[in-house]
């Protein structure tokens, strides 16, 4: 059966996750992280995709992006994956696949869930027990969003910009969001939507996405379990 094309609409943020095949390591050295970041920057610029948040873990990657074209994200991830796998295989004298199939993604309603999703991404190293503070992890967009470091890869979303009228007030407001973790419900919501290619947002947002794309972005509700005799009819 042919795979359905992804739901990708210009100007709508997307959360993306790409995992190593069988959870295998995809980044061994600092040079590997740098190589991935370089190609991510190059192809994001080429295909006009804004990168708002990211975290590069040893065996997977999270991104929060906004495309300007219908195929921008797919083109970006295809070219990025192709170049990085070629680099990784050559560097470590290996062959074969590196990633676990296609990347997974979901659409994100900016007004309600953008900052929640961004925090979810940047808190990943803490949930993994790698660091105690998001500022301690180098390969994360918190370095830009929370610490104000200039990173060429980073494009702030308007929702982030609206946190303050100055850089200092914006950074203070953003860091204040990290005084608490993302709640369990929102973590489950983001993970489920990303794994199933759905949407994170209110009912109006989901209905509008379905109208524009002609695709379902809401999980089907399970019906009542059939009675035993119904199987015999």
C-alpha positions as CSV (number, residue, x, y, z in Angstrom):
1,X,0.0,0.0,0.0
2,X,1.4,3.4,-1.0
3,X,2.2,5.7,1.9
4,X,0.0,8.8,2.2
5,X,1.8,12.1,1.7
6,X,2.4,14.1,4.8
7,X,0.1,17.0,5.9
8,X,2.3,20.0,5.4
9,X,0.9,23.5,5.1
10,X,2.9,26.7,4.6
11,X,3.2,28.9,7.7
12,X,2.0,26.1,10.1
13,X,4.6,25.0,12.6
14,X,5.6,21.3,12.7
15,X,7.2,19.2,15.4
16,X,9.6,16.7,13.8
17,X,11.4,13.7,15.4
18,X,13.9,11.5,13.6
19,X,15.2,8.4,15.4
20,X,18.1,6.1,14.8
21,X,17.3,2.7,13.4
22,X,16.6,0.4,16.4
23,X,17.4,3.4,18.6
24,X,21.1,3.1,17.5
25,X,23.5,6.0,18.1
26,X,23.5,8.6,15.3
27,X,26.0,11.0,16.8
28,X,29.3,9.7,18.2
29,X,31.4,12.9,18.4
30,X,31.1,16.7,18.5
31,X,32.1,16.7,14.8
32,X,29.0,14.6,14.0
33,X,26.7,17.1,15.7
34,X,28.4,19.9,13.9
35,X,28.0,18.2,10.5
36,X,24.3,17.6,11.1
37,X,23.8,21.2,12.1
38,X,25.7,22.5,9.1
39,X,23.5,20.6,6.6
40,X,20.3,21.4,8.5
41,X,21.2,25.1,8.2
42,X,22.1,24.8,4.5
43,X,19.0,22.9,3.5
44,X,16.6,24.9,5.7
45,X,17.8,28.0,3.9
46,X,17.5,26.4,0.5
47,X,14.0,25.1,1.0
48,X,12.8,28.1,3.0
49,X,12.1,26.4,6.3
50,X,12.5,28.4,9.5
51,X,14.1,26.4,12.4
52,X,12.8,27.7,15.8
53,X,13.8,24.9,18.2
54,X,16.0,21.8,18.2
55,X,17.7,19.2,20.3
56,X,20.3,16.7,19.0
57,X,20.4,13.7,21.2
58,X,22.8,10.7,20.7
59,X,20.1,8.6,19.0
60,X,17.4,11.0,17.8
61,X,16.7,14.6,16.9
62,X,13.7,16.9,17.6
63,X,13.0,20.0,15.5
64,X,10.3,22.7,15.6
65,X,10.0,24.3,12.2
66,X,7.8,26.4,9.9
67,X,7.9,25.8,6.2
68,X,6.9,28.4,3.6
69,X,6.1,25.9,0.9
70,X,4.1,22.7,0.8
71,X,7.1,20.4,0.2
72,X,9.7,22.3,2.1
73,X,10.0,20.1,5.2
74,X,10.1,16.8,3.2
75,X,12.7,18.2,0.8
76,X,14.8,19.5,3.8
77,X,14.7,16.2,5.7
78,X,15.4,14.1,2.5
79,X,18.5,16.1,1.6
80,X,19.7,16.4,5.2
81,X,19.3,12.7,5.8
82,X,21.0,11.7,2.6
83,X,24.1,13.8,3.2
84,X,24.4,13.0,6.9
85,X,24.0,9.2,6.4
86,X,26.7,9.4,3.6
87,X,29.0,11.3,6.0
88,X,28.3,9.0,8.9
89,X,28.8,5.8,7.0
90,X,32.1,7.1,5.5
91,X,33.4,8.3,8.9
92,X,32.6,5.1,10.7
93,X,33.3,2.6,7.9
94,X,29.8,1.3,7.9
95,X,27.0,0.7,5.3
96,X,23.3,0.6,5.3
97,X,20.5,2.7,6.9
98,X,20.9,5.0,9.8
99,X,17.4,6.4,10.4
100,X,14.3,4.5,11.5
101,X,12.2,4.9,8.4
102,X,10.6,8.2,7.6
103,X,10.8,11.0,10.1
104,X,7.6,11.6,12.1
105,X,5.9,14.9,12.4
106,X,2.8,16.7,13.6
107,X,1.3,20.2,13.0
108,X,1.3,22.6,15.9
109,X,-1.2,25.4,16.7
110,X,1.1,28.3,17.4
111,X,-1.2,30.3,19.7
112,X,-1.9,27.4,22.1
113,X,1.0,24.9,21.9
114,X,4.0,26.5,20.2
115,X,5.9,27.4,23.4
116,X,4.8,24.1,25.1
117,X,6.3,22.1,22.2
118,X,9.4,24.2,22.3
119,X,9.9,23.6,26.0
120,X,9.1,19.9,25.4
121,X,12.0,19.8,22.9
122,X,14.5,21.7,25.0
123,X,13.7,19.8,28.2
124,X,14.6,16.5,26.5
125,X,18.1,16.2,27.9
126,X,16.8,16.7,31.4
127,X,14.1,14.0,31.0
128,X,16.9,11.8,29.8
129,X,18.9,12.5,32.9
130,X,21.9,14.0,31.0
131,X,21.9,17.5,32.5
132,X,20.2,19.3,35.4
133,X,19.4,22.5,33.4
134,X,18.6,23.1,29.7
135,X,21.4,25.7,29.7
136,X,23.9,22.9,30.3
137,X,23.2,21.1,27.0
138,X,25.1,22.6,24.1
139,X,23.2,21.0,21.2
140,X,19.9,22.6,21.9
141,X,18.0,25.7,20.8
142,X,17.8,26.8,24.5
143,X,21.2,28.3,23.9
144,X,19.4,30.8,21.6
145,X,15.9,31.0,23.1
146,X,16.9,31.0,26.7
147,X,20.5,32.4,26.8
148,X,20.4,34.8,23.8
149,X,23.3,33.3,21.9
150,X,23.5,34.2,18.3
151,X,23.1,31.0,16.2
152,X,22.8,31.1,12.4
153,X,20.4,28.1,12.4
154,X,17.9,29.8,14.7
155,X,14.9,31.8,13.5
156,X,12.6,33.0,16.4
157,X,8.9,32.5,15.9
158,X,6.6,35.5,16.4
159,X,5.1,33.8,19.4
160,X,8.5,33.8,21.0
161,X,9.2,37.4,20.0
162,X,6.0,38.5,21.6
163,X,7.2,37.4,25.0
164,X,8.9,40.7,25.5
165,X,9.6,44.2,24.1
166,X,13.3,43.8,24.5
167,X,15.8,41.0,24.3
168,X,16.3,41.0,28.1
169,X,12.6,40.9,28.9
170,X,12.0,38.2,26.3
171,X,14.8,36.1,27.7
172,X,13.6,36.6,31.3
173,X,10.0,35.6,30.3
174,X,11.2,32.6,28.4
175,X,13.5,31.3,31.2
176,X,10.6,31.7,33.6
177,X,8.6,29.2,31.6
178,X,11.2,26.6,32.6
179,X,10.5,26.9,36.3
180,X,8.2,24.0,35.8
181,X,8.3,21.0,33.5
182,X,5.8,20.3,30.7
183,X,2.9,18.4,32.3
184,X,2.4,14.7,31.6
185,X,-0.8,15.3,29.6
186,X,0.9,17.7,27.1
187,X,3.9,15.3,26.8
188,X,1.6,12.5,25.9
189,X,-0.4,14.7,23.5
190,X,2.7,15.8,21.6
191,X,4.2,12.3,21.4
192,X,1.0,10.7,20.2
193,X,0.3,13.4,17.6
194,X,3.9,13.2,16.3
195,X,3.9,9.4,16.1
196,X,0.6,9.3,14.2
197,X,1.1,12.4,12.0
198,X,-1.9,14.3,13.6
199,X,-2.2,17.8,14.9
200,X,-1.8,19.5,18.3
201,X,-4.2,22.3,18.9
202,X,-7.8,23.2,19.6
203,X,-10.8,21.8,17.7
204,X,-11.1,24.8,15.5
205,X,-7.4,24.5,14.5
206,X,-7.8,20.8,13.7
207,X,-11.0,21.4,11.7
208,X,-9.3,24.1,9.7
209,X,-6.3,21.9,8.9
210,X,-8.6,19.1,7.8
211,X,-10.5,21.5,5.5
212,X,-7.3,22.9,4.0
213,X,-5.5,19.6,3.5
214,X,-8.4,17.2,2.9
215,X,-6.8,14.8,5.4
216,X,-7.8,13.6,8.9
217,X,-5.5,15.0,11.6
218,X,-7.6,13.8,14.6
219,X,-7.3,10.3,16.0
220,X,-10.4,8.2,15.4
221,X,-12.3,7.3,18.6
222,X,-12.6,3.7,19.4
223,X,-16.2,2.3,19.2
224,X,-17.7,0.0,21.8
225,X,-16.5,-3.6,21.8
226,X,-18.8,-5.8,19.7
227,X,-20.7,-8.4,21.6
228,X,-19.6,-12.0,21.1
229,X,-22.7,-12.9,19.1
230,X,-22.1,-10.1,16.6
231,X,-19.0,-12.0,15.4
232,X,-21.2,-15.0,14.5
233,X,-23.6,-13.1,12.3
